[in-house]
Amino acid sequence: MKTIGLGIALTALAGAVQAADMGAANEPIKLAINEWTGQHVTTHVAGEMLKAAGYKVEYVTAGMMNQFQALADGDIHATLEIWSSNVSDEYAKKVSEGTVVEIGDLGLNAREGIAYPAHVADLCPGLPAWEALKDCAQVFATAETIPMGRLVDYPADWGTPGADRMTGFDLPIKAVPAGSEGALIAELRASTERKSPLLITFWQPHWAMSAYDVKFVDLPVGNEECFNDPAWGPNPNAVNDCDFAPSRIFKASWSGFAEKWPAAYEILSNYQLSVEAQQPMMGKIDVDGGSVEDVVAAWMAENEGSWRPVVDAATK
Amino acid sequence: MTAVADVAAPHATRLTLGAKAALITALVGALCLALEPVVPWLGAWPKTWVLPMTDWVGAALAWLLGWIKPVARLFSDIMVYPMGWANTALNATPWPMVIGLVTALGWYLGGLSMAALGFFGLGLVLASGYWHEGMNTLALVAVSVPVALVVGGGIGILANEVPRVKGAVQAVLDIMQTVPTFAYLTPLLLLFGFGPVVGLIASAIYAAPPMARNVMLGLERVEAEIKEAAIMSGGSRLQQLFQVEIPSASRQIMVGFNQCLMAALSMVIIAAVIGGFNDIGWEVLLTMRKAQFGPSLLAGMVIVIFAVVIDRMSAVLATERKRYDLRVVWAVLAFAVVFTVLFWSSLPGASEVAMLDGVANSLDRGLTRFTQSNGMALEALKNNTLYYVLLPLRIGLDQAVLPFTWGFMWTPAMSALVFGLGGALGLLLAWRGNVTGGFVVLIAFGMIETGVTNLPWPFVLTGAAALGYVAGGRRLAILVVVLLCTILLSGLWDRALLSLYLCGASVFACAVVGGAIGVASAIWAPVWRIVRPICDMLQTIPLFVFLIPVLMLFQIGEFSAFLAICAYAIVPMIRYTRHGLVDTPEEMMEAAISSGATDWQILRDVRAPYAAPTILLGLNQTILYAFSMLVIAALIGTTGLGQSIYLALGQADVGLGISAGAAMAILALIADRLVQGFAEERRKALGL
């Protein structure tokens, strides 16, 4: 419900867009650069749009978990790719303080789920149907989890969605937290290279999805009831027996942003980037070794029709 | 626990005290085991007895931070300027000039070999393509080291001038070095705001203690005659200090300077976790996130190169002054200037020189091939270690032995058999006159049967107190118990035991393997020639870099964490063992040789006893290193205190972060004090 309401609000906003004041155009706008490539692409596209509108932009590296203090203090002015699945509690604190404001969805259709590299389908026939996991849990067993199978879950500080699913579906599989994104990737890489079994909690868009040919397990599509009512879903005794709640990817800014750079605020609020646009750029950077600046510049030149209207609406 | 217990074994000579302590410990353990089914709170500390200490810590800190915040913000506003200057100076200077300067400095300090080190070192940095990131890192070090020097020097002088505070200062220095940096990142961030200043402060906090300790040591060792001469010539106290005592302690202080630089460099990576600065640590983190071993090793090597160059050059400062011809310095500089002027327009930009990318990629491919061809063997190695060593140690034989792992089910009869065996062995030892050893064996068997994480808390407290009493008397015993009780009350006990188990297993492995390598290095010089550069690299490379190959080979989990900790913590054990064995005084060696002892006899009966205090110090360092690696190892999915620290970092939970960090520091401190107590006793026994 919430997402639909927000979508309508956004369209309404887009309709009412008017040319806004440039504000302090000679002071640089600082955009946060977090630790992953997709975010670099998102941020650089937005930054180039701001530059096209006549702003100065500075890219500042910032840890994803620690950036909100900086955002609240105005040391960084906007961060453009926050995942609801692993946003830190501090974000909620800062929003309720009023020092950080959310400025709309990015429009990136994220998907999270229980995943496996393609070769695992040979080891556990019946995949991608989730029921197959009941019988091949043993295939995924390792020394730490024996006699149960093993699911490599998100690092503990991102929450435990994988573990919740395993309990929800009552599968004989134990979730083991990975500790870091690097650890998740190393697991995927080692499994692909060795053709060994692996079950992992993963998400897209991510460059590793195509690099390691990662597939999602089909889980029943859930709704609110699935998370509150045990009776819902294949397992009558537990909640969480459905697919992941779709994670929202959104943008946030420093509270003083709208006042200082009104036009830039409009551009960033209306800025959207799709998976179809972002994922190929990620591939060009991570797989083909291009630099973020070059890849983004090429995309901007080819797709002017998709971003120029947003800039023009705010400035003309 | 095991490692400490093993240290106790050689002290069988002190029959009465050691035996009594061991007896009490064994009795408490037996009592707990017997009563556990009836009195469940003996086994696990009840949740209801836990005080909300983490919340209190959080609230108290929030209040305190609010007070200091304006001052801290002012400080970080000021620090932005020197950071900016250092950054601009290093980045704006053309790279041939920087290389020329370092080469010239190398010549001036240490002649041709130093000049070559500087030239080729920085040349490698250039070739890696990380020149700008490297310069940013150097800028951070260039600002944080002076801060650390001033703070450390100030603390050292204060402790020297006001002897009453010495004990407190020692404790503060210990805390600064043992609380993991990650634990106080969040409060630092609140205090100083976002940006490289936080990293700067964090590395200064970590780098100041070695400076302070060396200043204290240096001033302490100034000879009484020199001090008296200063007093007699009528200098004021300040004049005595700055014109006589500090200059005469300068060599020791230079050692502190060197250690301070190295510590700051090893911590700069922490700055990257926060960001705000495009430094080499950020590169390491990015490549680590993609699990690219080659590139991350390459980025890590840049820090190693800086460390080696800075270490060797600043080490020269601490030795006798012999300076080289200044004319060569000018010649090198002139050449650099001419070269820059002539070729600048045709030279590639510093970041475009990425000649080593091919090497990095082929390293990565090599790792892939290795995992592919050795998958089965690696799997077997991991499983066997887990089934037969780590799991029993963690949860005890009675839970670890299952049909899936050992092929049969554990029965109470087998438990009885294990205890019987332990008892018999213990009796045998006691009968041969080693009563303490007998009890220790019995306790060790009991611990393997129950597992470290299932040990009843009264047993742990008694055991630690007993060890403390034997090692350092009543005061140490009380300290140990009080500190452990704070962990119990804060509700972090379970996690602390998990951390203790992982560290204990790693330290034990490091002591055995590292000790053996150390002995081999001491006996055969060629071995040391191979081992030494590896040790250098393991100590200075950012710890994160270890994680990728370990993960690729053994996947996430305890075994990987165990290996990663060992890779780092084994170094001091090797170094100190070798150092202790090589350093045997000539007279003793000659006496042994002239009395016709074989090489083996000399090693066993002369060198080893003489080296024992040094080796114990190495063990002490190994323990501290293991604890500091524990936080990093949490990135590969361990569940102890390290994970709590990351959880706290993610949720900006100041209370939990600081409490978990403090718990870790407490464990490290206790281990440190116990081992130092035993080392002190050995030294006394040797009359040193």
Interface residues (C-beta under 8 A of the other chain):
Chain A: I33 E35 W36 V60 T61 A62 G63 M65 N66 Q67 F68 Q69 A70 D73 D75 I76 S88 D89 E90 K93 T142 A143 E144 I146 P147 V152 P155 A156 D157 W158 V176 P177 A178 G179 S180 E181 G182 A183 I185 A186 E187 R189 A190 E193 R194 S196 W207 D286
Chain B: L185 T186 L189 L190 G193 F194 G195 A272 V273 I274 G275 G276 F277 N278 W282 L285 L286 M288 R289 K290 A291 T368 T371 Q372 G375 K382 N383 L386 Y387 L402 F404 T405 L547 I548 L551 M552 L553 Q555 I556 G557 E558 F559 A634 L635 I636 G637 T638 T639 Q643 Y646 L647 L649 G650 Q651 A652 D653
